[in-house]
Amino acid sequence: MNWITRIRSAAERIKTAVRKRASKAEIAASKYISCHGVPVEKKIIEQNNFVCPECNKHHLMSPSQRFNMMFGENNWKKINSQMVKDPDVYNWVDTKKYTDRLKEAKKITGQDNAILSCESKINDIDVVVSAVNFRFIGGSISMDEGENVLASVQTAIDKKCPYIFVSASGGMRMMTNMLSLMQMTRMTIAINELRKNNLPYIVVITNPTTGGLSASIVSTSDICIGEGGNQGGATFAFAGRRIVETTTKGELPTDFQTVSWQQSKGQVDMVLDRKDITHTIGTLLSILLKKHKSENIEENNSLIKDPVQENKEAS
Ligand SMILES: [Zn+2]
């Protein structure tokens, strides 16, 4: 075998390996998922609120699936918001037309834009919740998403109830450039209005939350809950790990930019498994709004620790 034959046979082996790798469509159509190196039936993960019972990986969940989990099947009312007349102001084309990407995202998710918002109740307390769908162009934020947040915050103000934001985003939508970046300011102003009305604002950070959303509405909450899971839980960052690594030229810890790591730096108040989030929000809201129900009193008391008693115990 001469060197030309050897290279040809190596090239054939590479081609075969590449061909064997499943495509995105094949992965989506498969009944199985492999999050810890062993195939698990998707159905089992779905029945467990999209959390792997073996490795505790918290898989992506759409806003409607999350609302069903939080409030019960269809026990929530969608909040509608205005849609901009021309979403493609810059006539953006990259590998695809932006208008085609939008059409595809709407078809995949069944949503008008990346954010779905609703009204419902937790512990008999009225709440307004917005959640980002990462499958809608990477959960990126543009004008329609900004409008949705504004409409939802206004609903919370009108109903005098708390606002909850469940994040998952790659950042602002580059296809709409400055008009997208402007939404960071608009959403922050909306949260300030909520604050002026003394209404609680809780953020739930799910995987992944990065870019402009981290730098605006996510970082201005009263209480910040990180969704846990394996390997430190959800990613919560502004710039990604590789960018930081290249810039600092230093070694980064394995759990860098996870919610657990951010909690150790004071950026996140608590890290909870998905199944515990709604219940904890309910308890927190009953404390903040002084709506103690008899069954919550004991639990609330255990959360509100007496600092004097704590000091005594410590000494
Ligand atoms: Zn797993």
Residues whose N, C-alpha, C, O or C-beta is under 5 A from the ligand:
A	BS01	ZN	C35 H36 C52 E54 C55 K57
